[in-house]
């Protein structure tokens, strides 16, 4: 009888979780950077339009 999970399963699940966390962090960083960039661009365009 085997107790617990095999080393291969543990390693695969750990790598999967780390990759998932990295993808989520990268998504939020990119989203924040793009939103800030477009906010500044929109404000600049509004200033130009008012002038």
HELIX and SHEET records of a PDB file:
HELIX    1   1 UNK A    7  UNK A   50  1                                  44    
END                                                                             
